[in-house]
Amino acid sequence: MLHCVSLYPCPADKLRLNQLEDLIDIAQDHAVGLSDHFNGILSGPLAFMKGARVFEKHVSLDRSQKGTDHSFSLEPNGFFKFCRDIKRTPLMLDRGTPSDGSEPVFKKLGKKVVAKVEIKAGDRFNESNIVGRINGKEGMEIRDVGQVLGRVAKSDICAGDNVHLSDVLEA
C-alpha cells in the first residue's frame, strides 16, 4: 500500500508523510510505501523513518523534456542519491554502542579535564575551577568529569594542568 499525493510536483508542505503511520495500522502485515512526486530526495529517507519500505519515484533522463512528470523527476544521479540515502537512513538511526573514546580523533582532539585556575590542596572541584579543553595530553576525559566534581583535591594543581583521578582524595 503506497501513500501518494497527486500533485505534480508535490510541495513539501503537502507531502503529509505522517499518514504513513495510519497506513501501517491499516495494512498490518503488508508493506507500506511512498508513491513520491516530491521534487527532491529528502522525502525517501523521511518516509523510511515513518515506516515506508517500498518507494516509487519518477525518473527522467532529461528534466527539460516536455510533459507533466519530467520537471519534478530525478535524473539518474539524483535517483542514485535517493536510493543511497534511503539505505543509509537505518544506519543513522541505529543506537549502536556509545563511543569508548578509543577512536583516533578522541585521542588527538578529545577534551580533557583541566584546571581552569590554580587549585589548592583541599579545594573542591567544581564548575568554577575545572574546564574541558583539547590539549593532546594524557588525562581524564571530560565525559568522566563526574568522578571529580564535588570531591577534594589531594594536592595543588596549576592552572592549565590536566586533572587526574589520582589528584582526588579518596571519599
C-alpha positions as CSV (number, residue, x, y, z in Angstrom):
1,M,0.0,0.0,0.0
2,L,1.5,3.3,-1.1
3,H,0.9,6.8,0.2
4,C,0.5,9.2,-2.7
5,V,-0.3,12.9,-3.0
6,S,-1.3,13.5,-6.7
7,L,0.2,16.9,-7.1
8,Y,2.9,17.3,-9.8
9,P,5.2,18.2,-8.3
10,C,4.1,17.8,-4.7
11,P,5.3,20.7,-2.5
12,A,6.9,19.8,0.8
13,D,4.1,21.2,2.9
14,K,1.6,18.8,1.1
15,L,3.5,15.5,1.5
16,R,1.8,14.5,4.7
17,L,4.3,11.7,5.5
18,N,2.7,11.2,8.9
19,Q,-0.1,9.5,7.1
20,L,2.3,6.5,6.6
21,E,1.7,5.6,10.2
22,D,-2.0,5.3,9.5
23,L,-1.4,3.1,6.5
24,I,0.8,0.8,8.6
25,D,-2.1,0.3,11.0
26,I,-4.4,-0.4,8.1
27,A,-2.1,-2.6,6.1
28,Q,-1.0,-4.6,9.1
29,D,1.4,-7.3,7.8
30,H,1.7,-5.8,4.3
31,A,4.4,-3.5,3.1
32,V,3.7,0.2,3.1
33,G,5.5,2.8,1.0
34,L,5.6,6.1,-0.8
35,S,4.5,7.0,-4.4
36,D,6.6,10.1,-4.5
37,H,6.0,13.2,-6.6
38,F,8.2,15.4,-4.5
39,N,10.9,17.4,-6.3
40,G,14.0,16.2,-4.4
41,I,15.5,13.3,-2.5
42,L,14.7,14.1,1.2
43,S,11.2,12.5,1.0
44,G,12.6,9.0,0.7
45,P,14.7,8.9,4.0
46,L,11.9,10.7,5.9
47,A,9.3,8.3,4.6
48,F,11.6,5.4,5.6
49,M,11.7,6.9,9.1
50,K,7.9,6.8,9.2
51,G,7.8,3.1,8.2
52,A,7.8,3.2,4.3
53,R,9.7,0.2,2.8
54,V,8.5,0.5,-0.8
55,F,9.3,3.5,-3.0
56,E,8.0,4.7,-6.3
57,K,9.9,7.7,-7.8
58,H,9.7,9.3,-11.2
59,V,13.0,9.2,-13.1
60,S,13.9,11.1,-16.3
61,L,17.0,11.1,-18.5
62,D,16.3,14.8,-19.2
63,R,14.2,17.0,-16.8
64,S,13.9,19.7,-19.5
65,Q,11.7,17.5,-21.7
66,K,8.0,18.3,-22.2
67,G,5.4,16.6,-20.1
68,T,4.0,16.7,-16.7
69,D,6.5,14.4,-14.9
70,H,9.9,15.4,-16.3
71,S,10.3,18.7,-14.3
72,F,10.0,17.1,-10.9
73,S,11.5,13.7,-11.8
74,L,15.0,12.7,-10.7
75,E,17.8,12.3,-13.2
76,P,19.9,9.1,-12.8
77,N,22.4,10.7,-10.4
78,G,19.6,12.1,-8.3
79,F,17.9,8.7,-8.2
80,F,21.2,7.1,-7.1
81,K,21.3,9.6,-4.2
82,F,17.7,9.0,-3.4
83,C,18.4,5.2,-3.1
84,R,21.7,5.7,-1.3
85,D,20.2,8.0,1.3
86,I,17.3,5.6,2.0
87,K,19.8,2.8,2.5
88,R,21.8,5.0,4.9
89,T,18.8,6.0,7.0
90,P,18.5,2.9,9.2
91,L,22.3,3.0,9.8
92,M,22.0,6.6,11.0
93,L,19.1,5.7,13.3
94,D,20.8,2.7,14.9
95,R,21.6,3.5,18.5
96,G,24.7,1.3,18.4
97,T,27.1,1.3,21.3
98,P,28.4,4.6,22.8
99,S,31.9,5.5,22.0
100,D,34.5,4.3,24.4
101,G,36.9,7.1,23.4
102,S,39.3,4.8,21.5
103,E,38.7,6.5,18.1
104,P,41.9,8.3,16.8
105,V,40.0,11.6,16.8
106,F,39.3,11.3,20.6
107,K,43.0,10.5,21.3
108,K,44.0,13.6,19.3
109,L,41.1,16.0,19.9
110,G,39.2,14.6,22.9
111,K,38.6,17.1,25.7
112,K,40.4,16.5,29.0
113,V,39.5,17.9,32.4
114,V,41.9,20.8,33.0
115,A,42.4,23.2,36.0
116,K,40.8,26.5,34.9
117,V,42.6,28.3,37.7
118,E,45.1,27.2,40.3
119,I,43.5,24.6,42.6
120,K,44.9,24.3,46.1
121,A,45.1,21.0,48.1
122,G,41.8,20.8,50.0
123,D,39.7,22.8,47.4
124,R,36.6,21.1,46.0
125,F,36.5,20.5,42.2
126,N,33.6,22.5,40.7
127,E,32.5,24.2,37.5
128,S,34.4,27.3,38.5
129,N,37.8,25.7,38.8
130,I,37.8,23.0,36.1
131,V,37.0,23.0,32.4
132,G,37.2,20.8,29.4
133,R,40.0,21.6,26.9
134,I,41.6,19.9,23.9
135,N,45.3,19.8,24.7
136,G,46.5,16.4,23.3
137,K,47.9,15.4,26.7
138,E,47.0,12.3,28.7
139,G,44.4,12.9,31.3
140,M,40.8,12.4,32.4
141,E,38.3,12.5,29.6
142,I,35.7,15.3,30.0
143,R,32.9,12.7,29.9
144,D,34.3,11.4,33.3
145,V,34.2,14.8,35.0
146,G,31.5,13.4,37.4
147,Q,34.2,11.4,39.1
148,V,35.9,14.6,40.4
149,L,33.1,17.2,40.7
150,G,32.4,17.9,44.4
151,R,35.4,16.0,45.6
152,V,38.5,17.4,47.2
153,A,41.9,18.0,45.6
154,K,44.8,15.9,47.2
155,S,47.5,18.4,46.1
156,D,48.0,21.7,44.4
157,I,47.2,21.8,40.6
158,C,48.5,24.6,38.4
159,A,46.1,26.4,36.1
160,G,46.2,24.7,32.7
161,D,47.3,21.3,34.0
162,N,45.2,18.2,33.4
163,V,43.3,16.8,36.3
164,H,43.7,13.1,37.0
165,L,41.7,10.8,39.2
166,S,44.9,10.4,41.3
167,D,44.6,14.2,42.1
168,V,41.4,13.5,44.1
169,L,41.3,12.4,47.8
170,E,39.6,9.1,48.4
171,A,36.0,9.6,49.6
